Amino acid sequence: MGLAADVTVVGAGVFGLASAWACAKRGARVRVIDRTGIAAGCSGGVVGMLSPHAPERWNETKEFQFQSLISAESFWREVEAVGGVSTGYDRVGRLQPIDTDRALGLAHERTESARTFWQGKAHWRVIESCTAGDWAPQTTSGLLIEDTLSARLHPRRACEALVAAIRAKGGVVEVGAAIDLQGQVLWATGVAGLKELSEVKGKTVGNGVKGQAAVFGLDAGGAPITSAGDVLVVPHADGTVAVGSTSEREYASADATDDLLEELIARACEVFPMLATAPVIERWANLRPRAKSRAPMLGAHPLHTDQFIANGGFKIGFGMAPGVAEAMADLMLDGKDAIPDRFRPEASL
Ligand SMILES: Cc1cc2nc3c(=O)[nH]c(=O)nc-3n(C[C@H](O)[C@H](O)[C@H](O)COP(=O)(O)OP(=O)(O)OC[C@H]3O[C@@H](n4cnc5c(N)ncnc54)[C@H](O)[C@@H]3O)c2cc1C
């Protein structure tokens, strides 16, 4: 017989680990179990951009994401302080090129709406590229959008940091079969969980969308993130720069990289010529868990009575993790349900 747990979490990706951590912080005895390994799924990745949706057409899901991004700094700093492992978190901001009149008009509109919706806690503004330093992306207008809400962390290390923090609070994180489900049970099993739901329900409740990314050996200091079209460039604290990400519904192998990544790398080198002379030190691929609603799937588990689910992180699982973790701890430990309707499993069933 193992530890008597108040909370058992199945799946040691960022949703499972962050939720376990939020429960451990509140004094619960937690046990996390993963059948393959810690961060063995898409949480073991390399990109780690934590960026907001555009500040417009505001709704409760955008508010949830905003609160998650705003709380990320204190969330990850506490994880680091308790476990002693760096997550690579820093709110470095993001730059995006403005290449058309339409993009410029939208950028000005969003500057105004960010004033309202972001409550003065972060800015979305138009700046001249010559003021943005060496790490400014190429732009035909000479103008860029700068947002000061975006941050980065290192996904794989953030998971290691969560494990260390959970263990420091007396929690257990282990690899093996999930047979001893004690206390409140949370299923955070990513693509496998969506597949099981789809099979039992006899329809597509969610699926895996493949993504590929690369890591360059280049020290960009605390430079901001850049997103230009489908190219994301994320400078990390450890002297590397991550470039992401492809997006594929159809694929032969979930974790093999191919020519699509090489094409992305070539486009990134066009946006940032300094990448062209840096070595690519890692190529990585995995499946993102995408719920049919495209939103996170949080709440009562549709198959397991009195158990819970946290899934559907899709492209923004790390950005949403602090909010998801606190919402799941509220629900499982205090019976407090503040989950937006669009995030409920029913939205994809
Ligand atoms: C190329 C790429 C780039 C990305 N970039 C970003 C980004 O910049 N910013 C961002 O926020 N997000 C990004 N994401 C998305 C992010 O990685 C995911 O949203 C997030 O990792 C999902 O976490 P998860 O815990 O739900 O799933 P996973 O990390 O997949 O974890 C699920 C875990 O459950 C385990 N498991 C499954 N079934 C069982 C079972 N029956 N018993 C026990 N264990 C089980 C698996 O082994 C796995 O470890 C990216 C993803 C990819 C692929």
The ligand as a Tripos MOL2 file, in Angstrom:
@<TRIPOS>MOLECULE
LIG
   53    58     1     0     0
SMALL
NO_CHARGES

@<TRIPOS>ATOM
      1 C1          5.8710   21.7100  -30.8830 C.3       1 LIG1
      2 C2          5.0320   22.1970  -29.7160 C.ar      1 LIG1
      3 C3          5.1810   23.5080  -29.2840 C.ar      1 LIG1
      4 C4          4.4180   23.9880  -28.2210 C.ar      1 LIG1
      5 N1          4.6180   25.2720  -27.8100 N.ar      1 LIG1
      6 C5          3.9190   25.7510  -26.7560 C.ar      1 LIG1
      7 C6          4.1570   27.0690  -26.2990 C.ar      1 LIG1
      8 O1          5.0060   27.7780  -26.8250 O.2       1 LIG1
      9 N2          3.4210   27.5220  -25.2380 N.ar      1 LIG1
     10 C7          2.4700   26.7380  -24.6210 C.ar      1 LIG1
     11 O2          1.8400   27.2090  -23.6700 O.2       1 LIG1
     12 N3          2.2340   25.4730  -25.0460 N.ar      1 LIG1
     13 C8          2.9270   24.9710  -26.0980 C.ar      1 LIG1
     14 N4          2.6890   23.7040  -26.5530 N.ar      1 LIG1
     15 C9          1.5680   22.9650  -25.9770 C.3       1 LIG1
     16 C10         1.8930   22.3320  -24.6330 C.3       1 LIG1
     17 O3          3.0860   21.6010  -24.7470 O.3       1 LIG1
     18 C11         0.7010   21.4510  -24.2130 C.3       1 LIG1
     19 O4         -0.4950   22.1980  -24.2020 O.3       1 LIG1
     20 C12         0.8960   20.8690  -22.8130 C.3       1 LIG1
     21 O5          2.1810   20.3130  -22.6740 O.3       1 LIG1
     22 C13        -0.1840   19.8270  -22.5040 C.3       1 LIG1
     23 O6          0.0980   19.2850  -21.2430 O.3       1 LIG1
     24 P1         -0.6870   18.0330  -20.6880 P.3       1 LIG1
     25 O7         -0.1780   17.8190  -19.3020 O.co2     1 LIG1
     26 O8         -2.1420   18.1800  -20.8510 O.co2     1 LIG1
     27 O9         -0.2990   16.8070  -21.6520 O.3       1 LIG1
     28 P2          1.0270   15.9160  -21.7620 P.3       1 LIG1
     29 O10         2.2520   16.7200  -21.5530 O.co2     1 LIG1
     30 O11         0.9520   15.1480  -23.0250 O.co2     1 LIG1
     31 O12         0.9320   14.9300  -20.5170 O.3       1 LIG1
     32 C14         0.0990   13.7950  -20.4700 C.3       1 LIG1
     33 C15         0.8230   12.7250  -19.6750 C.3       1 LIG1
     34 O13        -0.0840   11.6840  -19.3570 O.3       1 LIG1
     35 C16         0.5970   10.4470  -19.4200 C.3       1 LIG1
     36 N5         -0.4110    9.4040  -19.5850 N.ar      1 LIG1
     37 C17        -1.2510    9.2210  -20.6270 C.ar      1 LIG1
     38 N6         -2.0950    8.1950  -20.3690 N.ar      1 LIG1
     39 C18        -1.7750    7.7210  -19.1280 C.ar      1 LIG1
     40 C19        -2.3070    6.6740  -18.3000 C.ar      1 LIG1
     41 N7         -3.3360    5.9170  -18.6910 N.pl3     1 LIG1
     42 N8         -1.7300    6.4650  -17.1000 N.ar      1 LIG1
     43 C20        -0.6940    7.2480  -16.6960 C.ar      1 LIG1
     44 N9         -0.1660    8.2570  -17.4280 N.ar      1 LIG1
     45 C21        -0.7080    8.4890  -18.6290 C.ar      1 LIG1
     46 C22         1.5520   10.6170  -20.5970 C.3       1 LIG1
     47 O14         2.6340    9.7160  -20.4860 O.3       1 LIG1
     48 C23         1.9830   12.0760  -20.4470 C.3       1 LIG1
     49 O15         3.1870   12.2110  -19.7030 O.3       1 LIG1
     50 C24         3.4500   23.1620  -27.5840 C.ar      1 LIG1
     51 C25         3.3290   21.8340  -27.9960 C.ar      1 LIG1
     52 C26         4.1150   21.3380  -29.0590 C.ar      1 LIG1
     53 C27         3.9760   19.8930  -29.4790 C.3       1 LIG1
@<TRIPOS>BOND
     1     1     2 1
     2     2     3 ar
     3     2    52 ar
     4     3     4 ar
     5     4     5 ar
     6     4    50 ar
     7     5     6 ar
     8     6     7 ar
     9     6    13 1
    10     7     8 2
    11     7     9 ar
    12     9    10 ar
    13    10    11 2
    14    10    12 ar
    15    12    13 ar
    16    13    14 ar
    17    14    15 1
    18    14    50 ar
    19    15    16 1
    20    16    17 1
    21    16    18 1
    22    18    19 1
    23    18    20 1
    24    20    21 1
    25    20    22 1
    26    22    23 1
    27    23    24 1
    28    24    25 2
    29    24    26 1
    30    24    27 1
    31    27    28 1
    32    28    29 2
    33    28    30 1
    34    28    31 1
    35    31    32 1
    36    32    33 1
    37    33    34 1
    38    33    48 1
    39    34    35 1
    40    35    36 1
    41    35    46 1
    42    36    37 ar
    43    36    45 ar
    44    37    38 ar
    45    38    39 ar
    46    39    40 ar
    47    39    45 ar
    48    40    41 1
    49    40    42 ar
    50    42    43 ar
    51    43    44 ar
    52    44    45 ar
    53    46    47 1
    54    46    48 1
    55    48    49 1
    56    50    51 ar
    57    51    52 ar
    58    52    53 1
@<TRIPOS>SUBSTRUCTURE
     1 LIG1         1 GROUP 0 **** ****
